[in-house]
């Protein structure tokens, strides 16, 4: 990290987290307490020992191995109180590091083991997020996830659920789960329904599988954003298409190392994508499973890629630009966020290194290549 960019500054600046899974982001203490109250056996009831057993924050053999941790967390997320509490605490944790807006994603079908209906699950999560907004002022939205390994009809059912809650907290639809042998185009009907009903969409792609997965997400599912997109660099033509159409990538540094998407943070394409001009957002993916925070992700990016002040500001701006938020609301939020960012910068003795009258790709993007924010 440079001498001027401090951890305190990175925690203080307003931020977004657009790619964070509810079932991968509960507190370890909450996981243990919920399990005890519901008489659900865990491999350990000591937080440190349980983290060790579940390999929290550790390197996994592959994405599928990483996802097996969710077998444990999902056991305790099968009733309304648990879902509401987890959503509230996730938003609280984000708010405490000045994350101003989060989009919480999960697949409701994974929370039906005790008979909860899909609408009740969505409402329970919404209640937790409402409580957090009332207490901490943090804005949020829900993203409903279809699952790649499930039958396409399940995805269509979840797409219908997302549309039903379109004006009640749900801001988008996603396709999650293992990419290998589970192509996105099998779920195209669900995304067609989403598109016809004017709802936003994102797709996990280019994490465990190559550019073909990203191609399907964009051209078969018409995704507005790409979850991860780590392997986009392997197809220059597709990379240019994503750049030209300003399709945001939801980068998650630490989890990409843990799942084997990259072999080391140093080899993550984040900086290359930024230099190329792509719209990039920084995200946690799973606060518990990955053992990270949004501030940690910014710190890691600064440490490894030596980001400048202006590059950090660009990441923040890209996060808010990429949010699944109505245009007029986004415009209002952006104006406030830019003022706050400048105030925090001034308090930490930081300012732009770009000449006031200079013109650069960054300056154009910050102002918006189209009416900002888009």
Backbone torsions as a table, in degrees:
resi	resn	phi	psi	omega
1	UNK	NA	144.8	-178.9
2	UNK	-71.9	171.3	-179.8
3	UNK	-70.6	-25.2	-174.7
4	UNK	-94.4	-32.6	-179.0
5	UNK	-87.2	108.6	-176.9
6	UNK	-104.7	162.6	176.9
7	UNK	-62.7	-34.8	179.4
8	UNK	-64.5	-40.3	177.9
9	UNK	-63.9	-44.5	-177.8
10	UNK	-66.5	-31.8	176.6
11	UNK	-74.6	-33.1	-174.1
12	UNK	-79.1	-28.5	-176.6
13	UNK	-69.5	147.8	177.6
14	UNK	-68.7	139.4	-174.5
15	UNK	-140.7	169.5	172.6
16	UNK	-121.4	161.4	167.9
17	UNK	-139.2	99.5	-173.3
18	UNK	-94.0	-8.6	-178.0
19	UNK	-133.9	87.4	-179.7
20	UNK	-142.8	125.2	-177.0
21	UNK	-90.4	129.7	-179.6
22	UNK	-59.6	-47.7	-174.8
23	UNK	-76.7	-3.7	176.2
24	UNK	-112.7	9.8	-171.7
25	UNK	-131.2	16.8	176.3
26	UNK	-78.8	156.8	179.4
27	UNK	-70.0	144.5	-179.3
28	UNK	-62.3	-35.7	178.2
29	UNK	-66.8	-36.5	178.4
30	UNK	-68.1	-40.9	177.3
31	UNK	-57.0	-46.3	-179.1
32	UNK	-67.1	-42.9	-178.6
33	UNK	-66.4	-43.5	178.5
34	UNK	-62.8	-40.3	179.4
35	UNK	-64.6	-42.0	179.6
36	UNK	-64.2	-45.5	-178.8
37	UNK	-64.4	-29.5	-176.9
38	UNK	-102.4	7.1	178.2
39	UNK	55.7	44.5	177.8
40	UNK	-102.8	120.6	-178.3
41	UNK	-69.3	136.9	173.9
42	UNK	-119.2	157.3	179.2
43	UNK	-65.0	-15.9	176.5
44	UNK	-164.0	153.0	177.4
45	UNK	-113.4	7.1	172.5
46	UNK	-96.6	127.8	-175.3
47	UNK	-53.2	-47.7	-178.1
48	UNK	-65.8	-41.6	179.5
49	UNK	-66.8	-39.9	179.7
50	UNK	-65.6	-40.1	176.5
51	UNK	-60.0	-40.3	-179.2
52	UNK	-65.9	-45.0	-179.0
53	UNK	-64.0	-41.3	-178.5
54	UNK	-81.9	-3.7	-179.2
55	UNK	60.1	43.2	179.6
56	UNK	-64.8	123.9	179.8
57	UNK	77.6	2.3	-177.8
58	UNK	-95.3	174.5	178.9
59	UNK	-82.6	133.0	179.1
60	UNK	-107.9	161.0	-178.4
61	UNK	-62.1	-39.1	-179.9
62	UNK	-165.9	-177.1	-179.5
63	UNK	-61.8	-40.5	-178.4
64	UNK	-61.5	-39.0	177.3
65	UNK	-65.6	-41.5	177.4
66	UNK	-59.3	-42.1	-176.1
67	UNK	-71.6	-18.5	-179.8
68	UNK	-66.7	-20.5	176.5
69	UNK	-60.8	-28.9	-178.5
70	UNK	-68.3	-18.7	175.0
71	UNK	-59.7	-32.2	179.4
72	UNK	-81.4	-47.2	-176.8
73	UNK	-65.7	-35.5	-177.9
74	UNK	-67.9	-22.5	179.9
75	UNK	-58.9	-33.3	-174.9
76	UNK	-97.3	-0.7	-176.3
77	UNK	-109.8	54.1	-175.6
78	UNK	-122.4	16.2	175.7
79	UNK	-142.3	163.0	-173.9
80	UNK	-60.4	-45.2	-177.2
81	UNK	-61.1	-42.3	-179.4
82	UNK	-64.9	-41.3	-179.9
83	UNK	-67.0	-43.3	179.6
84	UNK	-63.9	-45.7	-179.9
85	UNK	-62.4	-45.2	-178.1
86	UNK	-64.2	-41.8	178.3
87	UNK	-64.2	-42.5	179.1
88	UNK	-62.4	-46.9	-177.1
89	UNK	-67.8	-35.1	176.0
90	UNK	-61.5	-47.3	179.5
91	UNK	-65.6	-37.5	177.5
92	UNK	-62.6	-47.4	179.9
93	UNK	-59.8	-40.3	178.7
94	UNK	-66.8	-42.7	-178.7
95	UNK	-62.9	-34.1	-178.0
96	UNK	-68.6	-14.2	173.1
97	UNK	-113.0	26.2	175.8
98	UNK	58.2	37.2	168.5
99	UNK	-82.5	114.4	-171.2
100	UNK	-86.4	-21.0	-177.0
101	UNK	-148.1	130.0	177.0
102	UNK	-129.7	148.3	172.2
103	UNK	-117.6	108.3	-173.7
104	UNK	-91.5	121.7	-178.4
105	UNK	-113.4	149.1	179.2
106	UNK	-169.7	165.2	177.4
107	UNK	-111.1	108.2	-176.2
108	UNK	-54.9	-29.1	-178.5
109	UNK	-64.8	-19.4	179.6
110	UNK	-81.8	-3.3	-177.8
111	UNK	-115.8	26.7	-175.4
112	UNK	-109.3	12.7	-175.0
113	UNK	-63.2	-28.3	-179.6
114	UNK	-102.0	12.7	172.7
115	UNK	94.2	8.6	177.8
116	UNK	-63.4	141.8	175.5
117	UNK	-81.6	157.8	-178.6
118	UNK	-59.5	-46.1	179.1
119	UNK	-61.5	-37.7	-179.9
120	UNK	-63.8	-38.1	179.0
121	UNK	-63.3	-47.3	-180.0
122	UNK	-62.7	-40.5	-179.7
123	UNK	-68.0	-34.6	178.9
124	UNK	-66.0	-42.6	177.4
125	UNK	-65.3	-42.9	179.6
126	UNK	-59.6	-37.8	-179.5
127	UNK	-64.0	-42.3	178.1
128	UNK	-63.1	-40.8	179.6
129	UNK	-69.8	-35.4	177.0
130	UNK	-64.8	-43.4	179.0
131	UNK	-60.0	-41.5	-179.9
132	UNK	-67.7	-38.5	178.4
133	UNK	-64.5	-40.6	-179.6
134	UNK	-63.8	-38.1	-176.5
135	UNK	-86.9	-38.1	-172.1
136	UNK	-114.5	-11.1	179.6
137	UNK	79.9	6.1	-177.5
138	UNK	-76.0	130.8	177.6
139	UNK	-84.8	151.1	-177.8
140	UNK	-157.8	166.5	174.4
141	UNK	-150.3	158.0	177.2
142	UNK	-102.6	143.8	171.5
143	UNK	-120.7	119.7	179.7
144	UNK	-85.7	131.2	-176.4
145	UNK	-105.9	129.3	162.1
146	UNK	-80.7	161.6	-178.4
147	UNK	-117.6	128.1	-175.9
148	UNK	-56.8	-38.3	-173.7
149	UNK	-81.4	-7.5	179.9
150	UNK	-92.5	165.3	-179.5
151	UNK	-61.8	141.2	179.5
152	UNK	-54.5	-26.9	178.8
153	UNK	-66.7	-29.0	176.0
154	UNK	-67.0	-41.0	177.7
155	UNK	-63.2	-40.7	178.7
156	UNK	-63.5	-40.8	178.0
157	UNK	-61.2	-42.0	179.5
158	UNK	-70.5	-32.0	175.4
159	UNK	-64.1	-41.1	177.3
160	UNK	-63.2	-38.5	177.1
161	UNK	-63.0	-44.7	-179.5
162	UNK	-60.5	-42.8	179.8
163	UNK	-65.7	-38.8	179.7
164	UNK	-61.7	-29.7	-179.4
165	UNK	-106.5	21.0	-177.0
166	UNK	-56.0	-40.0	-178.8
167	UNK	-105.2	20.4	-178.8
168	UNK	-129.8	35.9	174.8
169	UNK	111.8	-23.0	179.2
170	UNK	-84.7	127.7	-175.8
171	UNK	-115.2	-6.7	-178.4
172	UNK	-170.5	173.9	179.9
173	UNK	-129.0	145.6	-174.2
174	UNK	-137.8	163.3	170.6
175	UNK	-124.8	118.4	-175.4
176	UNK	-120.8	-179.3	178.9
177	UNK	101.3	176.9	-177.7
178	UNK	-61.7	130.2	-177.9
179	UNK	-77.6	-38.2	-173.9
180	UNK	-64.1	126.6	-179.8
181	UNK	67.3	12.9	177.7
182	UNK	-133.1	69.9	-174.7
183	UNK	-64.7	144.9	-177.5
184	UNK	-65.8	-30.5	-175.3
185	UNK	-65.8	-16.5	174.5
186	UNK	-65.8	-20.3	-176.3
187	UNK	-107.8	18.2	-175.5
188	UNK	-60.5	-32.0	-178.1
189	UNK	-63.3	-38.2	178.4
190	UNK	-64.4	-41.4	-179.7
191	UNK	-72.7	-28.1	174.6
192	UNK	-64.5	-41.5	177.8
193	UNK	-64.5	-42.6	177.8
194	UNK	-59.2	-46.0	-177.6
195	UNK	-65.0	-41.8	-179.8
196	UNK	-64.4	-24.6	-179.3
197	UNK	-102.5	16.6	171.0
198	UNK	58.0	41.0	177.3
199	UNK	-108.8	148.6	179.6
200	UNK	-70.4	156.3	177.6
201	UNK	-145.9	151.2	173.9
202	UNK	-140.1	158.2	-179.3
203	UNK	-140.0	131.7	170.1
204	UNK	-65.0	120.6	-178.1
205	UNK	-159.2	148.2	177.2
206	UNK	73.4	24.9	177.3
207	UNK	-102.6	-61.8	179.5
208	UNK	-99.8	-7.8	-179.5
209	UNK	-133.3	165.0	-170.5
210	UNK	-80.7	-164.2	-176.1
211	UNK	-57.9	-26.4	179.1
212	UNK	-58.5	-35.7	177.9
213	UNK	-64.3	-40.7	178.3
214	UNK	-67.8	-39.7	178.2
215	UNK	-58.7	-44.7	178.5
216	UNK	-64.2	-41.1	-179.4
217	UNK	-59.8	-40.0	-177.3
218	UNK	-81.3	-48.1	-169.8
219	UNK	-94.2	-22.0	176.3
220	UNK	-100.0	-29.2	-178.2
221	UNK	-111.7	-7.3	179.6
222	UNK	53.3	43.9	-179.4
223	UNK	-64.9	138.9	177.1
224	UNK	-83.9	-23.2	176.5
225	UNK	-139.4	162.3	177.4
226	UNK	-119.7	124.8	175.3
227	UNK	-76.4	115.3	-178.9
228	UNK	82.6	-82.4	-178.5
229	UNK	67.6	22.3	-172.7
230	UNK	-59.1	-34.2	-174.9
231	UNK	-96.7	13.9	177.9
232	UNK	-59.2	-32.5	-176.6
233	UNK	-61.8	-14.5	-179.1
234	UNK	-77.5	-9.9	-179.8
235	UNK	-132.1	96.8	-175.9
236	UNK	-62.1	-35.6	-179.5
237	UNK	-66.2	-44.6	178.5
238	UNK	-67.8	-36.9	177.5
239	UNK	-58.8	-44.1	178.2
240	UNK	-65.6	-36.0	177.8
241	UNK	-63.1	-46.4	179.2
242	UNK	-60.8	-40.4	179.9
243	UNK	-67.9	-46.3	-177.9
244	UNK	-63.1	-33.1	-177.7
245	UNK	-97.3	8.3	174.8
246	UNK	52.5	44.1	177.0
247	UNK	-84.0	114.1	-175.3
248	UNK	-69.7	148.0	172.6
249	UNK	-106.9	136.6	178.8
250	UNK	-98.0	90.8	-175.9
251	UNK	-81.2	138.8	178.6
252	UNK	-135.3	94.4	-169.5
253	UNK	-62.2	-58.0	-173.4
254	UNK	-63.8	-42.7	-177.9
255	UNK	-68.2	-30.6	178.6
256	UNK	-65.1	-30.7	174.6
257	UNK	-73.7	-42.7	-176.9
258	UNK	-66.1	-30.8	-179.6
259	UNK	-91.2	-5.5	179.5
260	UNK	86.2	9.1	177.1
261	UNK	-62.9	-33.9	170.0
262	UNK	-133.8	152.9	-176.7
263	UNK	-85.9	-11.9	177.5
264	UNK	-163.7	150.9	-179.5
265	UNK	-58.1	-35.9	-179.2
266	UNK	-58.5	-25.8	-177.7
267	UNK	-98.2	8.5	176.3
268	UNK	-72.2	140.6	-176.6
269	UNK	-79.3	8.5	-176.7
270	UNK	-48.1	-53.5	-175.8
271	UNK	-67.0	-38.8	176.9
272	UNK	-60.5	-44.8	178.9
273	UNK	-62.2	-42.5	179.4
274	UNK	-63.4	-45.9	-179.7
275	UNK	-62.9	-32.9	-179.1
276	UNK	-74.6	-19.9	177.4
277	UNK	105.7	4.9	179.6
278	UNK	-66.4	155.4	175.9
279	UNK	-87.0	115.0	-173.8
280	UNK	-121.4	138.4	173.5
281	UNK	-120.7	147.0	176.4
282	UNK	-100.0	138.2	-173.8
283	UNK	-146.7	166.7	-177.2
284	UNK	-91.9	-30.9	-173.2
285	UNK	73.9	-71.7	-180.0
286	UNK	-143.5	107.2	-174.3
287	UNK	-62.2	-37.8	179.7
288	UNK	-80.4	-59.6	-173.4
289	UNK	-58.6	-39.3	179.9
290	UNK	-85.8	-16.8	-177.0
291	UNK	58.2	63.2	-176.8
292	UNK	-147.0	171.1	170.8
293	UNK	-135.1	169.4	179.2
294	UNK	-68.5	-32.5	174.9
295	UNK	-65.1	-40.1	177.1
296	UNK	-59.0	-40.1	-179.0
297	UNK	-65.3	-40.7	177.2
298	UNK	-66.4	-41.6	178.6
299	UNK	-61.2	-43.7	-179.6
300	UNK	-63.8	-42.7	178.6
301	UNK	-60.7	-40.9	179.7
302	UNK	-68.5	-41.7	-178.1
303	UNK	-65.8	-43.8	-173.8
304	UNK	-82.9	-40.7	-172.7
305	UNK	-107.0	1.7	176.5
306	UNK	52.5	50.4	-178.1
307	UNK	-64.0	143.2	176.1
308	UNK	-84.2	169.5	175.8
309	UNK	-55.5	-45.0	-177.2
310	UNK	-68.1	-31.9	176.8
311	UNK	-70.4	-36.1	175.9
312	UNK	-64.4	-43.9	178.6
313	UNK	-61.9	-38.5	178.9
314	UNK	-63.4	-41.3	177.6
315	UNK	-61.2	-41.8	178.3
316	UNK	-62.9	-47.6	-179.8
317	UNK	-61.7	-44.1	179.5
318	UNK	-61.8	-33.2	177.4
319	UNK	-62.7	-47.9	-179.8
320	UNK	-71.6	-35.8	177.0
321	UNK	-61.1	-35.9	-173.4
322	UNK	-86.3	-6.3	-177.3
323	UNK	-62.1	143.8	174.7
324	UNK	-80.6	72.4	-175.1
325	UNK	-127.6	141.5	177.5
326	UNK	-54.6	145.0	-174.2
327	UNK	-53.4	-49.7	-176.4
328	UNK	-64.9	-38.3	177.1
329	UNK	-66.8	-42.4	179.7
330	UNK	-62.1	-41.1	178.9
331	UNK	-61.2	-43.4	179.5
332	UNK	-65.2	-45.1	-179.8
333	UNK	-64.0	-44.4	-178.6
334	UNK	-58.4	-41.4	179.9
335	UNK	-61.3	-42.7	179.8
336	UNK	-69.3	-40.1	-177.4
337	UNK	-65.5	-41.6	-179.6
338	UNK	-64.9	-37.7	176.7
339	UNK	-65.4	-45.1	-179.9
340	UNK	-64.1	-42.2	179.8
341	UNK	-59.0	-43.2	179.4
342	UNK	-66.1	-36.9	178.8
343	UNK	-66.6	-42.8	177.7
344	UNK	-64.2	-40.7	179.4
345	UNK	-60.5	-44.6	-179.4
346	UNK	-63.0	-40.4	-179.8
347	UNK	-65.0	-26.4	-179.9
348	UNK	-102.4	10.0	176.2
349	UNK	69.7	31.8	-178.2
350	UNK	-116.2	149.1	176.1
351	UNK	-154.8	166.2	-177.9
352	UNK	-63.1	143.1	176.0
353	UNK	-97.4	-0.7	178.8
354	UNK	-83.3	126.7	178.2
355	UNK	-53.5	139.6	-175.4
356	UNK	-54.2	-38.1	-177.9
357	UNK	-100.4	5.6	-179.2
358	UNK	-74.7	151.2	177.7
359	UNK	-119.0	124.9	178.2
360	UNK	-142.0	169.0	177.7
361	UNK	-59.0	-40.3	179.6
362	UNK	-62.6	-45.5	-177.8
363	UNK	-61.3	-41.0	178.7
364	UNK	-64.1	-43.4	-177.9
365	UNK	-68.2	-37.5	-180.0
366	UNK	-64.6	-41.4	178.2
367	UNK	-73.9	-22.5	180.0
368	UNK	103.2	119.2	176.7
369	UNK	-71.0	-12.8	170.2
370	UNK	-135.0	175.4	-174.8
371	UNK	-51.3	117.8	-175.2
372	UNK	-80.4	136.5	-2.9
373	UNK	-90.1	153.8	178.6
374	UNK	-97.8	NA	NA
